[in-house]
Amino acid sequence: MTRHTASLPSPLLSRRRFLSDAGMGLSAIALTHLLSRQGLLAANVSGKEAIRPEMHPGHPYAPRLAHFEPRARNVLVIFCSGACSQLDTFDYKPELIRLHGQPMPGAGKLITFQGEQGALAKSPWTFRPRGQSGKMISDLVPHLGALADDLCFIHSMQGKTNTHGPGENYMSTGYALDGFPSVGAWVTYALGSDDQSLPAYVAIPDPRGKPQNSVNNWAPGFLPAAFQGTDFNATSPIRNLARPGSISPSTDISTRRFLQRLNERHAEQFPGDSELAARIASYELAARMQLTIPEVADLSSEPAHILRLYGADDSGSKIADTRAAYARNCILARRLLEKGVRFVQLFNGAYQTGGEGVSNWDGHKDIFNQYSVHGPVLDKPTAGLLLDLKQRGLLKNTLVVWCTEFGRMPTFQKGSQGRDHNPSGFTCWMAGAGVKQGYSHGATDEFGYKAAVDIVTVPDLHATILHLLGLDHERLTYYHNGLERRLTNVSGEIVKAVLA
């Protein structure tokens, strides 16, 4: 006879199981947090799209999630066209003063972009310690010098070309050749825009004209055309946005509705036509801009003390008039950032008028007289822009990057009083969201000729900008001609030392 013993039901949760499950749960939470910080989790699509914009071509400007938590939401790039000399602005070299007029040791008969070099030449401007950091900055830019404690300098930049057009390309796109997307195009492709009534990406050319490579600096390259920068400035804003007086509001509305019905029918007949969807999105943005651009470009509401801060009320000389025009561009940049425009590219210096060195930083012939014009035009308005962003709290979320296509030589060119092109060592600086204040990173040699300590390449700078926006530069790619292209090509390291 077999005995049957009734088994007692086991407890729903034993103490051992509770402790085991709790430990595993806490470990999973910690792991999830670490993966999220590193951008290794699948994106959460709640609230914002977390997929590539080409998958929803009708909404190219929709806000999208970053790879990980960003430090900055917006970027302002201030680009000095013509190769601003680091040795006359931000890179102090006592050896240039001590050996002024002597040959550069070890240089021999050095031949650079325009020919043979003469002797070492100290800066015509005195360098002084600025702020509590004591940063040595030239009298050419005293207003910017007063903000030394807000700036994060990179003195060891290194480029790949000593020619202006390719140099602009390289700084703006990461490639010396034409046809590649600009930094702003990559950023807006990745993140979209938080404001659907304004362009996600705006380029503001200098009031004297456009940079040498013009639209290449804000072009989309092989990315969809929707991600090209929209260029206008305070002097020549986008024209003809208003509805013509001969067309009544009702006719205008009826025409748009009819066009919408035609587009909807076409979309039904040709599902998946991404080109049509992108074009419709661009036209819809243009229609919204009819209302928003005139308002944001109208500076008449700016109070007198703001105009004075930027120098926008200056007049009475050619320099003052040019400074005032550039200052209005700086105010426009602030207003765009204030409205939530993702990426603003502000140019100082142009190649459209005036010839070599007259309207840009290309100081070959007589750097003292050339830079005596360019320094005052740049200095007060740019400093005013930084101060205004700071006092409005916008620097907490805005990354500001000041750059130029390459630097200039520590020698004067033979037979001239100017400096030749030099991509071997130059300076950029950053300010605002996510970067250290009153800090200097890297160094050139004792003459300011070559980057010598903690060298930073342009791809490194681009990788750092993307990182501060919450983007992994190795994961931000676009398939083109059989390759997964990226802004930083096959290089680029985040400059962690400058991160706050």
C-alpha positions in Angstrom: 0.0 0.0 0.0 1.4 3.3 -1.1 1.3 6.2 1.3 0.4 9.6 -0.1 1.6 12.6 1.7 -0.1 15.9 0.9 2.5 18.6 0.1 2.0 22.0 1.8 1.8 25.0 -0.5 5.1 27.0 -0.7 5.1 30.6 0.4 4.5 33.2 -2.4 7.8 34.8 -1.7 10.5 33.5 0.6 13.0 35.7 2.3 15.8 34.2 0.2 13.9 34.8 -3.1 13.0 38.4 -2.0 16.6 39.3 -1.3 17.7 37.7 -4.6 15.1 39.4 -6.7 15.7 42.8 -5.0 19.5 42.5 -5.6 18.9 41.7 -9.2 16.4 44.5 -9.6 18.8 47.1 -8.1 21.6 45.8 -10.3 19.4 46.1 -13.4 18.5 49.7 -12.4 22.1 50.6 -12.0 23.1 49.0 -15.3 20.2 50.8 -17.1 21.4 54.1 -15.6 25.0 53.5 -16.8 23.9 52.4 -20.3 21.6 55.4 -20.6 24.4 57.8 -19.6 26.6 56.2 -22.3 23.9 56.3 -24.9 23.8 52.5 -25.3 20.1 52.0 -24.6 17.4 51.9 -27.3 15.9 55.4 -27.4 12.6 56.1 -25.7 10.2 57.4 -28.3 7.8 59.0 -25.9 7.4 62.8 -26.5 10.0 63.0 -29.3 10.9 60.9 -32.3 14.0 58.8 -31.7 14.4 57.5 -35.3 16.2 58.8 -38.3 14.3 61.6 -40.1 14.4 59.9 -43.4 12.0 57.3 -42.0 9.5 60.1 -41.6 10.4 62.4 -44.5 7.3 64.5 -44.0 8.6 65.7 -40.7 12.3 66.5 -41.1 12.4 69.1 -38.4 10.5 67.1 -35.8 12.5 67.2 -32.5 14.4 64.0 -31.9 16.2 62.5 -28.9 19.9 62.6 -28.5 22.0 59.5 -27.8 22.4 60.5 -24.2 21.7 63.4 -21.9 23.0 66.6 -23.5 24.7 69.5 -21.8 23.7 72.0 -24.6 20.5 72.4 -26.5 21.7 75.0 -29.0 25.0 76.0 -30.7 26.3 79.3 -31.8 29.4 79.2 -34.1 31.2 82.5 -34.6 33.5 82.1 -37.6 36.2 84.7 -38.5 36.7 84.3 -42.2 40.2 85.0 -43.5 42.3 83.2 -40.8 42.5 85.4 -37.7 46.0 85.5 -36.2 46.2 83.7 -32.9 49.5 85.6 -32.2 47.8 89.0 -32.3 44.7 88.0 -30.2 44.7 85.2 -27.7 48.1 83.2 -27.9 50.7 85.2 -26.0 54.3 84.4 -26.9 57.1 86.2 -24.9 59.7 84.7 -27.2 58.3 86.7 -30.1 59.0 89.8 -28.1 62.5 88.7 -27.1 63.6 87.6 -30.6 61.7 90.2 -32.6 63.4 90.9 -35.9 65.5 87.7 -35.8 65.2 84.6 -37.9 63.1 81.8 -36.5 65.4 79.1 -35.2 65.4 75.9 -37.2 63.2 77.4 -39.9 65.9 78.0 -42.5 64.4 79.2 -45.7 60.9 78.3 -44.8 58.4 78.6 -47.7 54.7 78.9 -46.8 51.6 79.7 -48.8 52.7 83.0 -50.4 56.5 82.5 -50.4 59.6 83.0 -48.3 59.4 84.1 -44.7 61.2 87.0 -43.1 62.0 87.5 -39.4 60.1 86.8 -36.3 57.6 89.6 -35.5 56.1 90.4 -32.2 52.5 91.5 -32.2 51.8 95.3 -32.7 49.4 95.0 -29.8 50.3 94.7 -26.1 49.1 91.6 -24.3 47.8 92.1 -20.7 46.5 89.7 -18.0 42.7 89.6 -17.9 40.2 88.7 -15.2 41.0 86.6 -12.2 42.5 83.9 -14.3 45.2 86.4 -15.5 44.8 85.1 -19.1 47.1 87.2 -21.4 45.0 88.7 -24.2 45.8 91.3 -26.7 44.7 95.0 -26.7 43.3 94.3 -30.1 40.2 92.7 -28.4 39.9 94.3 -25.0 36.1 93.7 -24.6 36.6 90.0 -25.2 39.6 90.1 -23.0 37.4 91.4 -20.2 35.4 88.1 -20.5 38.5 85.9 -20.2 37.1 84.1 -17.1 34.1 83.0 -19.1 36.1 81.5 -22.0 37.6 78.1 -22.6 40.6 78.3 -25.0 42.1 75.6 -27.1 45.5 76.8 -28.2 46.7 73.6 -29.9 44.4 73.5 -32.9 45.8 71.9 -36.1 44.4 71.9 -39.6 45.1 70.2 -42.9 45.2 72.9 -45.5 46.6 76.4 -45.9 44.1 77.6 -48.5 41.1 79.6 -47.5 38.3 77.8 -49.4 39.4 74.3 -48.4 40.2 75.7 -44.9 36.6 77.0 -44.5 35.3 73.7 -45.8 37.5 71.8 -43.3 36.4 73.8 -40.3 32.7 73.8 -41.3 32.3 70.3 -42.6 35.4 68.2 -41.5 36.5 67.8 -45.1 38.6 70.1 -47.3 36.7 69.1 -50.4 33.3 70.4 -51.4 30.1 68.3 -51.1 30.1 67.3 -47.5 27.5 68.3 -44.8 28.2 71.2 -42.5 28.3 70.7 -38.7 24.9 72.5 -38.5 23.4 70.2 -41.1 24.6 67.1 -39.1 23.2 68.5 -35.9 19.8 69.4 -37.2 19.6 66.0 -39.1 20.2 64.3 -35.7 18.1 66.5 -33.4 15.6 68.4 -35.5 14.2 71.5 -34.0 12.2 72.5 -30.9 10.6 75.4 -32.8 8.7 74.4 -35.9 8.0 78.0 -37.0 11.7 78.9 -37.6 14.5 77.2 -39.5 16.4 74.7 -37.4 19.7 76.0 -38.8 20.4 79.7 -39.6 23.6 81.1 -41.2 24.2 84.8 -40.7 26.8 86.2 -43.3 28.9 89.2 -42.5 27.2 92.5 -43.5 30.0 93.0 -46.0 29.3 89.8 -47.9 29.6 86.0 -47.7 32.7 83.9 -46.8 34.9 82.7 -49.6 33.2 79.3 -49.9 29.8 80.9 -49.4 27.0 78.3 -49.0 29.4 75.4 -48.6 29.8 76.5 -45.0 26.2 75.8 -44.3 25.3 73.3 -47.0 23.7 69.8 -46.4 26.1 68.0 -48.7 24.7 64.5 -49.2 22.2 64.8 -46.4 18.6 65.7 -47.4 18.3 69.2 -48.6 15.9 70.1 -45.8 19.0 70.3 -43.5 20.7 73.1 -45.3 21.2 76.3 -43.3 18.9 79.2 -44.1 21.1 82.3 -44.7 20.0 85.9 -44.0 21.3 88.7 -41.8 20.0 91.8 -40.1 21.1 94.1 -42.9 19.5 92.0 -45.7 16.8 89.8 -44.1 14.7 87.4 -46.2 12.7 89.5 -48.6 9.2 89.2 -50.0 7.7 87.1 -47.2 4.5 89.1 -47.0 1.4 88.1 -49.0 1.2 90.4 -52.1 -1.4 93.1 -51.7 -3.2 92.0 -54.9 -4.1 88.6 -53.3 -6.8 88.6 -50.7 -6.5 86.5 -47.5 -9.4 84.3 -48.6 -7.8 83.6 -52.0 -4.5 82.9 -50.3 -6.1 80.3 -47.9 -8.1 78.7 -50.7 -5.0 78.3 -52.9 -3.1 76.7 -50.1 -6.0 74.3 -49.4 -6.2 73.4 -53.0 -2.5 72.7 -53.2 -2.7 70.6 -50.1 -5.4 68.4 -51.7 -3.3 68.0 -54.8 -0.3 66.9 -52.7 -2.5 64.5 -50.7 -3.7 62.9 -54.0 -0.2 62.6 -55.3 0.9 61.0 -52.0 -1.9 58.4 -52.3 -0.8 57.6 -55.9 2.9 57.4 -55.1 3.2 56.2 -51.5 6.7 56.6 -50.0 7.7 59.5 -52.3 10.2 61.0 -49.8 11.2 63.8 -52.1 7.7 65.1 -52.3 7.2 64.8 -48.5 10.4 66.7 -47.9 9.5 69.4 -50.3 6.0 69.8 -48.7 7.7 70.1 -45.3 10.0 72.8 -46.7 7.1 74.8 -48.2 5.1 74.5 -45.0 8.1 75.9 -43.0 8.4 78.7 -45.5 4.8 79.6 -45.0 5.3 79.7 -41.2 8.4 81.8 -41.7 6.2 84.5 -43.3 4.9 85.2 -39.8 8.0 84.5 -37.7 11.0 85.8 -39.7 9.9 89.5 -40.0 9.3 89.6 -36.2 12.6 88.0 -35.2 14.6 90.1 -37.7 12.9 93.4 -36.6 15.3 94.9 -34.1 13.3 98.0 -33.5 12.0 96.6 -30.2 15.5 96.3 -28.7 16.0 98.9 -25.9 18.7 101.5 -26.1 21.0 99.9 -23.5 21.1 96.7 -25.5 22.0 98.5 -28.7 24.8 100.3 -26.7 26.0 97.0 -25.2 26.6 95.5 -28.7 27.7 98.8 -30.4 24.7 98.6 -32.7 24.1 102.4 -32.3 27.6 103.3 -33.4 28.1 105.6 -36.4 30.3 108.4 -37.7 33.0 106.4 -39.5 33.4 103.5 -41.8 34.6 101.3 -38.9 31.8 102.4 -36.7 29.2 101.8 -39.4 30.6 98.3 -40.1 30.7 97.5 -36.4 27.1 98.6 -36.0 26.0 96.3 -38.9 27.9 93.3 -37.5 26.4 94.2 -34.0 22.9 93.9 -35.5 23.8 90.5 -36.8 24.9 89.6 -33.2 21.6 90.7 -31.8 19.8 88.7 -34.5 21.8 85.6 -33.4 20.7 86.1 -29.8 17.1 86.5 -30.9 17.2 83.3 -32.9 18.7 81.4 -30.0 16.1 82.8 -27.7 13.4 81.5 -30.0 15.0 78.0 -29.9 16.8 77.8 -33.2 19.1 74.8 -32.9 22.2 75.9 -34.7 23.3 79.5 -35.6 26.4 80.2 -37.6 27.6 83.9 -37.4 30.3 85.1 -39.7 32.7 87.9 -39.2 34.6 88.8 -42.3 33.7 88.4 -46.0 35.3 87.8 -49.4 32.5 89.3 -51.6 33.8 92.9 -51.6 36.9 94.9 -51.0 39.6 92.5 -52.0 42.3 90.7 -49.9 42.4 91.6 -46.3 40.1 94.6 -46.6 36.9 92.9 -45.4 38.3 89.8 -43.8 41.2 88.6 -41.5 43.6 87.7 -44.3 46.5 89.9 -43.0 49.3 89.3 -45.6 50.4 92.8 -46.4 50.1 95.2 -43.4 48.6 93.4 -40.4 48.6 96.5 -38.2 46.4 98.6 -40.5 44.2 95.6 -41.6 43.6 94.3 -38.1 43.0 97.8 -36.7 39.8 97.6 -38.7 38.8 94.0 -38.1 39.5 94.0 -34.3 37.1 96.7 -33.3 34.4 95.3 -35.6 34.6 91.9 -34.0 35.4 92.8 -30.4 32.6 94.9 -28.8 29.6 93.3 -30.6 30.9 89.7 -29.9 31.5 90.5 -26.3 28.1 92.2 -26.0 26.6 89.0 -27.5 28.2 86.8 -24.8 27.2 89.2 -22.0 23.7 89.3 -23.3 23.4 85.5 -23.5 24.8 85.2 -20.0 22.5 87.8 -18.4 19.5 86.2 -20.0 20.5 82.7 -18.8 20.9 81.4 -22.3 24.5 80.4 -21.9 23.3 77.6 -19.6 21.9 75.8 -22.6 23.9 77.3 -25.5 27.4 76.3 -26.5 29.4 79.1 -28.2 32.3 78.2 -30.4 34.7 80.9 -31.8 36.8 79.6 -34.7 38.7 80.5 -37.9 39.9 78.4 -40.8 43.6 78.3 -39.6 46.1 80.6 -38.0 49.0 82.8 -39.1 52.8 82.6 -39.0 55.0 84.1 -36.2 57.2 85.6 -38.9 56.3 88.5 -41.3 56.4 87.6 -45.0 59.6 88.6 -46.7 59.1 92.2 -48.0 55.8 92.8 -46.1 54.4 93.7 -42.7 51.9 90.8 -42.6 51.7 87.2 -41.6 51.2 84.2 -44.0 48.8 81.3 -43.6 49.6 78.7 -40.9 47.4 75.5 -40.3 50.1 74.0 -38.0 48.9 75.7 -34.9 46.1 78.1 -34.0 43.4 79.0 -31.4 39.7 78.4 -31.0 37.7 79.1 -27.9 34.4 77.9 -26.5 32.0 79.3 -23.9 28.7 78.3 -22.2 27.0 75.0 -21.8 29.2 72.1 -20.7 32.7 73.7 -20.9 35.1 75.0 -18.3 35.4 78.7 -17.7 38.7 80.6 -17.5 40.6 77.6 -18.8 43.3 77.1 -21.4 44.0 73.8 -23.1 47.0 72.8 -25.1 49.8 75.0 -26.4 51.8 75.9 -29.5 55.6 76.0 -29.4 57.5 79.0 -28.0 56.9 81.0 -31.2 53.2 80.0 -31.9 54.2 78.2 -35.0 53.1 74.6 -34.4 50.7 72.9 -32.0 53.0 71.2 -29.5 51.1 70.2 -26.4 47.8 68.3 -26.3 47.2 68.7 -30.1 43.5 69.1 -31.0 42.4 68.4 -34.6 39.2 69.7 -36.3 37.6 66.3 -36.0 38.3 66.4 -32.3 36.6 69.8 -32.0 33.6 68.4 -33.9 33.4 65.3 -31.8 33.4 67.5 -28.7 30.6 69.8 -30.0 28.5 66.7 -30.8 29.2 65.2 -27.4 28.0 68.3 -25.6 24.7 68.0 -27.7 24.3 64.5 -26.4 25.5 62.9 -29.7 28.1 60.1 -30.2 30.1 61.2 -33.2 30.8 57.5 -34.1 27.1 56.6 -34.1 25.8 59.7 -36.0 26.1 58.4 -39.6 24.5 58.6 -43.0 24.7 56.0 -45.7 26.1 57.5 -48.9 27.8 56.0 -51.9 28.4 52.7 -50.2 29.8 54.1 -47.0 28.4 55.0 -43.6 29.6 58.6 -43.6 30.0 60.7 -40.5 31.1 64.2 -39.6 34.4 63.1 -38.1 35.2 60.6 -40.9 37.4 57.9 -39.3 38.9 60.0 -36.5 38.0 62.4 -33.8 38.4 62.2 -30.0 36.4 64.1 -27.5 38.5 66.8 -25.8 37.5 65.7 -22.3 39.9 68.2 -20.6 37.7 71.2 -21.6 34.4 69.6 -20.3 33.0 71.1 -17.1 
